[in-house]
Amino acid sequence: MDNHKNESQTSQEELQHLREVNEPEDFEHLEPDEEQYEARQAAGSLIWLLPLSVALVVLVVIFFVVMSL
């Protein structure tokens, strides 16, 4: 049903919509969702996964080297 809504827009409404869509992001004035707890979490919350993966790969390599002796 939303498709019919977009088709019935006047050219002025469509132009206004395109202006709003093409505006750059305003990082100084956060949108309401960005104030929620999940949005404020650090992007690197899974940073522990990389060292764990590296350690696991190293242990597997050591295991295969020891088993091949």
Buried (B, 14 or more C-beta within 10 A) or exposed (E): EEEEEEEEEEEEEEEEEEEEEEEEEEEEEEEEEEEEEEEEEEEEEEEEEEEEEEEEEEEEEEEEEEEEE
